Every structure is written in structure tokens, then in C-alpha cells.
Amino acid sequence: MTEQLIKRTTITELVNAWRQSTDDIRAAFALLVGAEKRLKDTFKPDSYMFGLSRTDRRYRDYDEPEELVKELKKDAWRALVDRMEIRRVLSVKRCEELNKQLETGEGLPDIDEPSIIAMMEQTFNNVPSLIEEAVKEVFDWLRPTGLMSRYKTNTQFEIGKRVILRCLESETWNGTRVFRVSHYYEPRVTALDNVFHCLDGNGTVKTTRGPLVDAINVTPKMVKVGETAYFKFKCFLNQNLHIEFTRLDLVAKLNQVAGGMRLKPANEPETD
């Protein structure tokens, strides 16, 4: 009875099935390699993204191509967001929301010309309000109401010539002990730098982290001090960063845009 349940297959059929299947596998792999190379070269060369073999599971289910397409769609939008430099005009909070959406893929538009153009137009049209939002966020960060408010240079109502921020750590770089901005606070320090560039009509920062973070991250512990176009800074071993603003006209703009003067009570004296 067992023999009746087994389908009889000739040697010729077995050999043909093997040859056809292996040929198909080689062709499919070649197509996958070509598709991966095309995506990388077009969207973001020399990137870790668009890896067709990357998966969180041990095996990929080749009966479910949409799972792979979903992952590739997130990579495509990550590359598009980077190329459009959208993050440069967003507040830290909006950046976090965008990164979460790119991570989950929820609500991401299709990869087509209307969706991409709509994203570009929406961002471009909202640049003034997005920058104003970023300015207010930076303003609120610079006038802390918690632990850092105990320092005389920090006020709750407007930004003065100097502020003290607790945002440093240290590491060894090229054999030298240097200060660096902690990973947690790095987006905020970059946002501060970005806001001053915008207030000066100088666009946005041109590097990923911005000149201020870049300068701090190569400051040796024996030196402690540094300067960029808009800031003088001094690093301390207690993780505090003292920043002096070199452009007080931009500080005035910051206070004006963020509404700091309106936050001050009527009987509160102005600071120098």
C-alpha cells in the first residue's frame, strides 16, 4: 500500500527538475543581486540599506515577497529623507517622530512621483513654521527649569550671553582623551547650532552633527576650550559645558521668536 502512495518519477524527470530548478535559482539570485545593486546605486551608494538577504528571522519566506518589499520601502524613504535633508529643518521632537515612522513603516506613502513631490512641497512650504518650532524647542532647552536652573547664567525667561549645559562625556580618540557630547544630548546640541545658522540666514548646518558638536568631540581634556562661528565653549570634567554666544544679535532674535520676553513677569528686571 505504501508503494501506491508514492508518485513514480523517472530518472529523466528527476534530472530535468533538478536542472530547471537550479537554473531558476541561479537566475533568481542574479535578479536579486541586480535589484539590490540598482537600489543601492540609485538611492544611496555605499549604504547598508537595501540588503535583500537581511532579515530578523532565520529564514526568509519566499512565498511572501511583500514582507521584503515593505522593508525595502522603509529603506527607500530613509534614503529619500536623507537626500531631501528634511531633518535639518525639523525640531528634535519631529525628527524622533519621523525616525519612528521610518522604523515601523506605518503611514509611509508609496514610492511614486506624486508622493515624493508632495513630500518635497509640503516640507518646502512649511519651512518657516518648522524653523520657528525648532527655535522654540531650543529656547526651552536652554532655559531649563530643573537642576540646571540653579546656575546664575541660566534664566527661565530669556537667553543671555552664556548658558551652562550638562551634556558631556569623554572617550579616547586617536590615543588622546577627549570630551564629546553624549549620544543622548547630541541631537539637541546640533539643533542649537542649526537654529543659529538659520537665524543668521546661513541655511542649516552642513555636516551631520554640525560644527559645534564636531569641535567639542575633538577637544582634548588638556585643552578644554574651543570656538566656532557662533559659540565659544569650555568643557568641564563634571560633564558641564559652558557656552558663550558670540552673536548677541542672534540671541536677541532667538528670544524674540521664541517669546522669551513675553514669558517674563512684569516686575522681573531685565538681564544684561
C-alpha positions as CSV (number, residue, x, y, z in Angstrom):
1,M,0.0,0.0,0.0
2,T,2.9,2.4,0.8
3,E,4.3,2.0,-2.7
4,Q,0.9,3.1,-4.2
5,L,1.1,6.4,-2.3
6,I,4.5,7.2,-3.7
7,K,4.4,9.0,-7.1
8,R,6.6,7.2,-9.6
9,T,9.2,9.5,-11.0
10,T,11.7,8.6,-13.7
11,I,15.3,9.4,-13.6
12,T,14.9,11.7,-16.5
13,E,12.2,13.7,-14.7
14,L,14.3,14.0,-11.6
15,V,17.3,15.2,-13.6
16,N,15.1,17.7,-15.5
17,A,13.5,19.0,-12.3
18,W,17.0,19.5,-10.8
19,R,18.4,21.2,-13.8
20,Q,15.4,23.5,-14.2
21,S,15.2,24.4,-10.5
22,T,18.9,25.1,-10.2
23,D,18.8,27.2,-13.3
24,D,15.9,29.1,-11.9
25,I,17.6,29.6,-8.6
26,R,20.7,31.0,-10.3
27,A,18.6,33.3,-12.4
28,A,16.6,34.4,-9.4
29,F,19.7,35.1,-7.4
30,A,21.2,37.1,-10.3
31,L,18.0,39.1,-10.5
32,L,18.1,39.8,-6.7
33,V,21.7,40.8,-6.9
34,G,20.9,43.1,-9.8
35,A,17.9,44.6,-8.0
36,E,19.9,45.2,-4.8
37,K,22.7,46.9,-6.8
38,R,20.2,49.1,-8.7
39,L,18.5,50.2,-5.5
40,K,21.8,51.0,-3.7
41,D,23.3,52.8,-6.7
42,T,20.2,54.9,-7.3
43,F,19.1,55.7,-3.8
44,K,22.2,55.6,-1.6
45,P,25.5,54.2,-2.8
46,D,27.8,52.5,-0.3
47,S,24.9,52.1,2.2
48,Y,24.0,49.3,4.5
49,M,20.4,49.7,3.3
50,F,18.6,47.7,0.6
51,G,20.1,44.4,1.7
52,L,17.8,41.8,0.2
53,S,19.3,39.0,2.4
54,R,18.8,40.9,5.6
55,T,16.0,39.6,7.8
56,D,15.2,39.4,11.5
57,R,14.2,35.8,11.0
58,R,16.4,32.8,10.4
59,Y,14.8,32.1,7.1
60,R,13.0,34.3,4.6
61,D,9.6,33.2,3.4
62,Y,9.9,33.4,-0.3
63,D,6.2,32.9,-0.6
64,E,5.7,36.4,1.0
65,P,7.5,38.9,-1.2
66,E,5.5,41.8,0.2
67,E,7.4,41.4,3.5
68,L,10.7,42.1,1.7
69,V,9.0,44.9,-0.3
70,K,7.9,46.5,2.9
71,E,11.4,46.5,4.3
72,L,12.8,48.0,1.0
73,K,10.1,50.7,1.1
74,K,11.4,51.8,4.5
75,D,14.9,51.9,3.2
76,A,13.8,53.9,0.2
77,W,12.1,56.5,2.3
78,R,15.1,56.7,4.6
79,A,17.3,57.5,1.6
80,L,14.8,60.0,0.2
81,V,14.6,61.8,3.5
82,D,18.4,62.0,3.7
83,R,18.6,63.3,0.2
84,M,16.0,65.9,0.7
85,E,17.7,66.9,4.0
86,I,14.3,67.1,5.7
87,R,15.7,66.6,9.2
88,R,17.7,69.8,9.0
89,V,14.6,72.0,9.4
90,L,12.8,69.7,11.9
91,S,12.8,70.0,15.7
92,V,14.3,67.2,17.7
93,K,10.8,66.0,18.6
94,R,9.7,66.0,14.9
95,C,12.9,64.1,14.0
96,E,12.1,61.5,16.6
97,E,8.6,61.1,15.2
98,L,9.9,60.8,11.7
99,N,12.5,58.2,12.7
100,K,9.9,56.2,14.4
101,Q,7.7,56.2,11.3
102,L,10.7,55.1,9.2
103,E,11.4,52.3,11.6
104,T,7.8,51.0,11.7
105,G,6.8,51.8,8.2
106,E,3.4,52.9,9.3
107,G,1.8,55.5,7.1
108,L,4.6,55.7,4.6
109,P,3.4,56.8,1.2
110,D,4.1,54.6,-1.9
111,I,7.3,55.2,-3.8
112,D,6.0,57.2,-6.7
113,E,6.5,60.6,-8.2
114,P,3.3,62.2,-6.8
115,S,4.2,61.1,-3.2
116,I,7.8,62.3,-3.4
117,I,6.8,65.6,-5.0
118,A,4.1,66.0,-2.3
119,M,6.7,65.4,0.5
120,M,9.1,68.0,-1.0
121,E,6.4,70.6,-1.5
122,Q,4.9,70.1,2.0
123,T,8.3,70.4,3.6
124,F,9.3,73.5,1.5
125,N,6.0,75.3,2.1
126,N,6.3,74.7,5.9
127,V,10.0,75.6,6.3
128,P,9.3,78.9,8.1
129,S,6.9,77.3,10.7
130,L,9.2,74.3,11.1
131,I,12.2,76.5,11.8
132,E,10.1,78.6,14.3
133,E,9.1,75.4,16.0
134,A,12.8,74.3,16.2
135,V,13.8,77.7,17.6
136,K,11.2,77.5,20.4
137,E,12.3,73.9,21.2
138,V,15.9,75.1,21.5
139,F,14.8,78.1,23.6
140,D,13.0,75.9,26.0
141,W,16.1,73.6,26.3
142,L,18.4,76.5,27.0
143,R,16.3,77.9,29.9
144,P,15.9,74.7,32.0
145,T,13.6,74.7,35.0
146,G,15.2,71.7,36.7
147,L,18.7,71.0,38.1
148,M,20.5,73.3,35.6
149,S,18.3,76.3,36.6
150,R,20.4,76.7,39.7
151,Y,23.2,78.2,37.7
152,K,23.2,82.0,37.6
153,T,23.9,82.2,33.9
154,N,20.7,80.2,33.1
155,T,17.4,82.1,33.3
156,Q,13.8,80.9,32.9
157,F,12.6,83.8,30.9
158,E,15.2,84.6,28.2
159,I,18.5,83.5,27.0
160,G,21.5,85.6,28.0
161,K,25.1,85.8,26.8
162,R,26.0,82.4,28.4
163,V,24.4,79.1,29.3
164,I,25.6,76.0,31.2
165,L,24.5,72.6,29.8
166,R,25.2,69.2,31.3
167,C,25.7,67.1,28.2
168,L,29.3,65.9,28.1
169,E,31.2,62.6,28.5
170,S,34.6,61.5,27.4
171,E,36.3,59.0,25.3
172,T,39.7,58.1,23.8
173,W,40.2,59.3,20.2
174,N,43.4,58.7,18.3
175,G,45.1,57.9,21.6
176,T,44.0,61.2,23.2
177,R,41.4,61.6,25.9
178,V,38.8,64.0,24.5
179,F,35.5,65.4,25.5
180,R,32.4,64.5,23.5
181,V,28.8,65.4,23.5
182,S,26.8,62.5,24.9
183,H,24.7,60.4,22.5
184,Y,21.5,61.4,24.2
185,Y,22.1,65.2,24.0
186,E,23.9,65.3,20.6
187,P,20.6,66.0,18.7
188,R,19.9,69.0,20.9
189,V,23.3,70.5,20.6
190,T,23.1,70.0,16.8
191,A,19.7,71.7,16.9
192,L,21.2,74.6,18.8
193,D,23.8,75.0,16.1
194,N,21.3,74.6,13.3
195,V,19.0,77.3,14.8
196,F,21.8,79.8,14.9
197,H,22.7,79.1,11.3
198,C,19.0,79.6,10.3
199,L,18.7,82.8,12.4
200,D,21.7,84.2,10.6
201,G,20.2,83.4,7.2
202,N,23.0,80.9,6.6
203,G,20.9,77.9,5.8
204,T,21.4,74.9,8.0
205,V,24.5,73.1,9.3
206,K,26.4,71.4,6.5
207,T,27.6,68.3,8.5
208,T,25.7,65.6,10.1
209,R,26.3,66.8,13.7
210,G,27.1,70.4,13.0
211,P,30.3,72.4,13.7
212,L,29.7,72.8,17.4
213,V,29.4,69.1,18.1
214,D,32.3,68.4,15.7
215,A,34.5,70.9,17.6
216,I,33.6,69.6,21.1
217,N,34.2,66.0,20.1
218,V,37.9,66.6,19.2
219,T,38.6,68.8,22.2
220,P,41.4,67.2,24.4
221,K,40.9,67.2,28.1
222,M,44.1,69.2,28.5
223,V,42.7,72.0,26.3
224,K,39.1,72.2,27.4
225,V,38.2,75.2,25.2
226,G,37.1,75.8,21.6
227,E,35.3,78.1,19.3
228,T,33.0,78.0,16.2
229,A,31.3,80.7,14.2
230,Y,28.6,81.3,16.8
231,F,29.9,79.8,20.0
232,K,32.8,79.8,22.4
233,F,32.8,76.8,24.7
234,K,34.6,75.4,27.7
235,C,34.3,71.7,28.8
236,F,34.5,70.5,32.4
237,L,35.2,67.1,33.9
238,N,31.8,67.3,35.8
239,Q,30.2,66.9,32.3
240,N,29.1,70.5,32.2
241,L,29.5,72.5,29.0
242,H,29.8,76.3,29.3
243,I,28.7,78.1,26.1
244,E,29.1,81.8,25.3
245,F,27.2,83.2,22.3
246,T,29.4,85.3,20.1
247,R,26.5,86.8,18.2
248,L,24.2,88.5,20.6
249,D,22.1,89.8,17.7
250,L,21.1,86.2,17.0
251,V,20.4,85.6,20.7
252,A,18.0,88.6,20.6
253,K,16.3,87.0,17.6
254,L,16.1,83.7,19.4
255,N,14.4,85.4,22.4
256,Q,12.1,87.3,20.1
257,V,11.0,84.3,18.0
258,A,10.6,82.0,21.0
259,G,8.6,84.6,23.0
260,G,11.0,84.7,25.9
261,M,10.4,88.3,26.7
262,R,6.7,87.7,26.9
263,L,7.3,84.9,29.5
264,K,9.0,87.3,31.9
265,P,6.7,88.7,34.6
266,A,6.1,92.5,34.6
267,N,8.1,93.0,37.7
268,E,11.1,90.9,36.6
269,P,14.1,93.0,35.8
270,E,15.9,92.6,32.5
271,T,19.2,90.8,32.4
272,D,22.4,92.2,30.8
